[in-house]
Amino acid sequence: MGTEDKAENKVDELKGQGKEALGKATDNDQMEAEGKGDQAKADIKQAGEKVKDAFK
């Protein structure tokens, strides 16, 4: 299930990048901030996966 979680986290990160880019393009500060937040959440989840992998 670790690989599945990592893939899901990557999808979340890419969605966040898209939201951030759309927010910048449309001058929508809220959407840009949401995108950055989504990316940060995905990064934290990825870090958790790496910790789990280290203890396997």
One Martini backbone bead per residue (centre of mass of N, CA, C, O) as a GRO file, in nm:
protein
   56
    1MET     BB    1   0.050   0.066  -0.009
    2GLY     BB    2   0.285   0.273  -0.040
    3THR     BB    3   0.274   0.329  -0.347
    4GLU     BB    4  -0.013   0.436  -0.349
    5ASP     BB    5   0.039   0.676  -0.159
    6LYS     BB    6   0.258   0.813  -0.326
    7ALA     BB    7   0.082   0.864  -0.575
    8GLU     BB    8  -0.133   1.032  -0.432
    9ASN     BB    9   0.061   1.255  -0.339
   10LYS     BB   10   0.148   1.342  -0.623
   11VAL     BB   11  -0.130   1.427  -0.719
   12ASP     BB   12  -0.170   1.645  -0.504
   13GLU     BB   13   0.072   1.814  -0.588
   14LEU     BB   14  -0.021   1.870  -0.881
   15LYS     BB   15  -0.282   2.009  -0.805
   16GLY     BB   16  -0.146   2.239  -0.648
   17GLN     BB   17   0.013   2.352  -0.889
   18GLY     BB   18  -0.235   2.415  -1.059
   19LYS     BB   19  -0.372   2.608  -0.863
   20GLU     BB   20  -0.143   2.808  -0.842
   21ALA     BB   21  -0.126   2.881  -1.143
   22LEU     BB   22  -0.420   2.976  -1.171
   23GLY     BB   23  -0.403   3.196  -0.957
   24LYS     BB   24  -0.186   3.361  -1.101
   25ALA     BB   25  -0.333   3.397  -1.379
   26THR     BB   26  -0.607   3.524  -1.221
   27ASP     BB   27  -0.542   3.676  -0.956
   28ASN     BB   28  -0.587   3.442  -0.718
   29ASP     BB   29  -0.491   3.425  -0.399
   30GLN     BB   30  -0.656   3.191  -0.279
   31MET     BB   31  -0.580   2.970  -0.486
   32GLU     BB   32  -0.277   2.991  -0.450
   33ALA     BB   33  -0.279   2.915  -0.148
   34GLU     BB   34  -0.413   2.640  -0.179
   35GLY     BB   35  -0.191   2.517  -0.354
   36LYS     BB   36   0.034   2.544  -0.145
   37GLY     BB   37  -0.110   2.375   0.071
   38ASP     BB   38  -0.134   2.113  -0.089
   39GLN     BB   39   0.170   2.075  -0.123
   40ALA     BB   40   0.241   2.061   0.178
   41LYS     BB   41   0.074   1.813   0.244
   42ALA     BB   42   0.216   1.622   0.046
   43ASP     BB   43   0.498   1.652   0.170
   44ILE     BB   44   0.425   1.537   0.448
   45LYS     BB   45   0.330   1.262   0.348
   46GLN     BB   46   0.597   1.182   0.216
   47ALA     BB   47   0.762   1.188   0.474
   48GLY     BB   48   0.602   0.963   0.614
   49GLU     BB   49   0.672   0.743   0.407
   50LYS     BB   50   0.979   0.753   0.453
   51VAL     BB   51   0.970   0.666   0.747
   52LYS     BB   52   0.832   0.396   0.703
   53ASP     BB   53   1.055   0.283   0.515
   54ALA     BB   54   1.291   0.299   0.727
   55PHE     BB   55   1.128   0.073   0.923
   56LYS     BB   56   1.135  -0.193   0.721
   0.00000   0.00000   0.00000
